[in-house]
Amino acid sequence: MNSVRPVSPDRLPELLRAMPKAELHIHIEGSLEPELIFALAKRNGMALPYANVEKLREAYAFTNLQSFLDIYYAGASVLITEQDFYDMTRAYLERAAQDNVIHAEIFFDPQTHTARGVSMETVIKGLHRACVDAQAELGISAALILCFLRHLSEEEAFETLEQALPWRDLIIGVGLDSGEVGNPPEKFARVFARCRELGLHLVAHAGEEGPPAYIWTALDLLKVERIDHGVQSAKDPALMQRLAKDRIALTVCPLSNLKLCVFPDLARHNLRQLLDAGLAATVNSDDPAYFGGYMNDNFTQTFAATGMDAQHAWTLARNSFEASFANAATRRGHMERLTACFETFR
């Protein structure tokens, strides 16, 4: 089912919400809603520099990636116990399931927590337990990807990897996130080589605010399997050709790009351009608590602004399953569910 029948514009939002999909770019700390931040702060006896939930939400006015990261790290400071990490992850997975996300590959930033004295064990066990329970109770599968903070050193990344190795079987891959500009992928070439030796999947943020050159080096030096964001690839025709030819997935986050001023408005987002050029782009929510939308918000708002249609929807959902690190049998099952959903809209 590579082509689909047209769906009327008035039914397209319904299709976008109903279709099964995978989320491949979600920072779990970025799913912390203000209400949960205040609840965890109260549970842990912590004071926040905001009077209430409304004042905290008002602070979510970002001009670039760094202005967001500053408040993101402050919000994460309320995470102390294994139960905190469980509650955060469970809340996200419940919300994702409402949007018919049936598989999620979740980024987490252990250095944000170990620097505060929270153990790696506390972080990973809390996250993993929520994933296990969500599979059993919500029918959504989830896996964990450990991300290195690129504004820190490669030596610190190696230390983080060593700390995580006792729980290697609970992690499917590693990624690279945090402030992109001035922290090129090659800074982490050796630690990614070690992760590859360990059999971990490899992904990296590149080409969000950084130049297309960062995408080239993420591919050639880090040897990543997916590019997180990657929207700046449109500035390099040769790179576009390579990404299309090699079916390197881009985990695009439209509302994040809008909130961080990567694009001035959604109508000028290049997601449709990427898809029409044959790239394996996907839609994701990134840090939904901060950027104003979970998966279905990203789909419905971006489609309304760009005029994409049911064929684009099918392609994006298919890409999300094909680019996931789920096994082949699981991916086939996901595609069968996608096909069945589209059949109901004939």
Residue pairs with C-beta under 8 A, 6 or more apart in sequence:
1 314
1 339
1 342
3 311
4 310
4 311
4 314
4 342
5 310
5 345
5 346
6 309
6 310
7 15
7 309
7 310
7 345
11 345
12 303
12 309
12 310
12 313
13 300
13 303
13 304
14 345
15 310
15 313
15 341
15 342
15 345
16 296
16 299
16 300
16 303
16 313
17 99
17 100
17 296
17 299
17 300
18 100
18 341
18 344
19 100
19 313
19 314
19 317
19 338
19 341
19 342
20 100
20 101
20 102
20 317
20 334
20 337
20 338
20 341
21 99
21 100
21 101
21 102
21 283
21 295
21 299
21 316
21 317
21 320
22 101
22 102
22 103
22 104
22 105
22 282
22 317
22 320
22 321
22 323
22 324
22 326
22 334
23 96
23 101
23 103
23 104
23 105
23 284
23 285
23 295
23 320
24 104
24 105
24 226
24 249
24 251
24 282
24 284
24 320
24 323
24 324
25 107
25 228
25 229
25 251
25 252
25 253
25 282
25 284
25 285
25 286
26 92
26 96
26 104
26 105
26 106
26 107
26 284
26 285
26 286
26 288
27 107
27 108
27 109
27 147
27 177
27 286
27 287
28 88
28 89
28 92
28 106
28 107
28 108
28 127
29 72
29 75
29 76
29 79
29 88
29 108
29 109
29 112
29 287
30 72
30 286
30 287
30 288
30 289
30 290
30 291
31 88
31 91
31 92
31 95
31 287
31 288
31 289
32 75
32 76
32 78
32 79
32 88
32 289
33 91
33 289
34 53
34 56
34 57
34 289
35 53
36 87
36 88
36 91
37 48
37 56
37 75
37 78
38 48
38 52
38 53
38 56
40 46
40 78
40 79
40 80
40 84
40 87
40 88
41 47
41 48
41 78
43 84
44 78
44 80
44 81
44 84
46 77
46 78
48 56
48 78
49 74
50 56
50 59
59 71
60 71
60 290
60 292
62 68
62 71
62 259
62 260
62 261
62 290
63 261
64 209
64 260
64 261
65 179
65 180
65 181
65 208
65 209
65 260
66 179
68 259
68 260
68 287
68 290
69 178
69 179
71 290
72 287
72 290
73 112
76 109
76 112
76 113
77 116
78 84
79 85
79 88
79 113
79 118
80 118
81 122
81 126
82 122
82 125
82 126
82 129
83 126
84 126
85 122
85 123
85 125
85 126
85 127
85 130
86 126
86 127
86 129
86 130
87 130
88 126
88 130
89 106
89 126
89 127
89 130
89 131
89 134
89 142
90 130
90 133
90 134
92 104
92 106
93 104
93 130
93 131
93 134
93 138
93 140
93 142
94 134
94 138
95 288
95 294
96 104
96 140
96 294
96 295
97 134
97 138
97 139
97 140
99 294
99 295
99 296
100 296
101 140
101 295
102 139
102 140
102 141
102 334
102 337
103 140
103 141
103 142
103 321
103 324
103 326
103 330
103 334
104 140
104 141
104 142
104 143
105 142
105 143
105 144
105 145
105 172
105 173
105 324
105 325
106 127
106 131
106 142
106 143
106 144
106 145
107 145
107 147
107 175
107 177
108 123
108 124
108 127
108 144
108 145
108 146
108 147
109 147
109 149
109 177
109 178
110 120
110 123
110 124
110 146
110 160
110 163
110 164
111 148
111 149
111 152
111 156
111 160
112 149
113 122
113 123
114 120
114 123
114 160
114 163
120 160
120 163
120 164
120 166
120 167
121 166
121 167
124 144
124 164
124 167
124 170
124 171
125 167
127 144
128 144
128 167
128 170
130 142
131 141
131 142
131 143
131 144
134 140
134 142
135 141
135 142
141 326
141 330
143 172
143 325
143 326
144 170
144 171
144 172
145 171
145 172
145 173
145 174
145 175
145 201
145 203
146 160
146 161
146 164
146 171
146 173
146 174
146 175
147 174
147 175
147 176
147 177
147 178
148 157
148 160
148 161
148 174
148 175
148 176
148 177
148 188
148 191
149 156
149 157
149 177
149 178
150 176
150 177
150 178
150 179
150 180
150 183
150 187
150 188
150 205
151 178
151 179
151 183
152 178
154 187
154 188
154 190
154 191
157 188
157 191
158 190
158 191
158 194
161 174
161 191
161 194
161 195
164 171
165 198
168 198
171 200
172 200
172 201
172 325
173 195
173 200
173 201
173 202
173 203
173 325
174 192
174 195
174 200
174 201
174 202
174 203
175 202
175 203
175 204
175 205
175 228
176 185
176 188
176 192
176 203
176 204
176 205
176 206
176 218
176 222
177 205
177 228
180 205
180 206
180 208
180 209
180 210
180 214
181 209
181 210
184 210
184 213
184 214
184 217
185 204
185 206
185 214
185 217
185 218
185 221
185 222
186 217
186 221
186 222
188 204
188 222
189 221
189 222
192 202
192 204
192 221
192 222
192 223
192 224
195 202
196 202
196 223
201 225
201 325
202 222
202 223
202 224
202 225
203 224
203 225
203 226
203 227
203 228
203 251
204 218
204 222
204 224
204 227
204 228
205 228
205 229
206 214
206 215
206 217
206 218
206 224
206 227
206 228
206 229
206 230
207 214
207 215
207 227
207 229
207 230
207 231
207 232
207 233
208 228
208 229
208 230
208 231
208 232
208 257
208 260
208 262
209 232
209 260
209 262
210 232
211 232
211 235
212 232
212 233
212 235
212 236
212 239
214 232
215 227
215 230
215 232
215 233
215 236
215 239
215 243
216 239
218 224
218 227
219 227
219 242
219 248
225 248
225 249
226 248
226 249
226 250
226 251
226 323
227 233
227 243
227 248
227 249
227 250
227 251
228 250
228 251
229 250
229 251
229 252
229 253
229 257
230 243
230 250
230 251
230 252
230 281
231 250
231 252
231 257
231 262
231 263
231 269
231 270
231 271
231 274
233 239
233 240
233 243
233 250
233 274
233 279
234 240
234 270
234 273
234 274
240 274
240 277
240 279
242 248
243 250
243 279
243 280
244 277
244 278
244 279
244 280
247 280
247 322
248 279
248 280
249 280
249 281
249 282
249 319
249 322
249 323
250 274
250 279
250 280
250 281
250 282
251 282
251 284
251 323
252 271
252 274
252 281
252 282
252 283
252 284
253 283
253 284
253 285
253 286
253 291
253 298
254 266
254 269
254 271
254 283
254 298
254 301
254 302
255 266
255 285
255 286
255 288
255 291
255 292
255 293
255 297
255 298
255 301
255 302
256 262
256 285
256 286
256 287
256 291
257 263
257 269
258 265
258 266
258 269
258 291
259 290
259 291
259 292
260 291
263 269
263 270
265 305
266 301
266 302
266 304
266 305
266 306
267 305
267 306
269 302
269 305
269 306
271 281
271 283
271 302
271 306
271 308
272 306
272 307
272 308
272 312
274 281
275 281
275 308
275 312
275 315
275 316
280 319
280 322
280 323
281 316
281 319
282 316
282 319
282 320
282 323
283 295
283 298
283 299
283 302
283 316
283 320
284 295
284 298
285 291
285 293
285 294
285 295
285 297
285 298
288 294
288 295
288 297
293 301
299 313
299 316
302 308
303 309
303 312
303 313
310 342
310 345
314 338
314 342
317 338
318 335
318 338
321 331
321 334
321 335
321 338
322 331
324 331
324 334
326 334
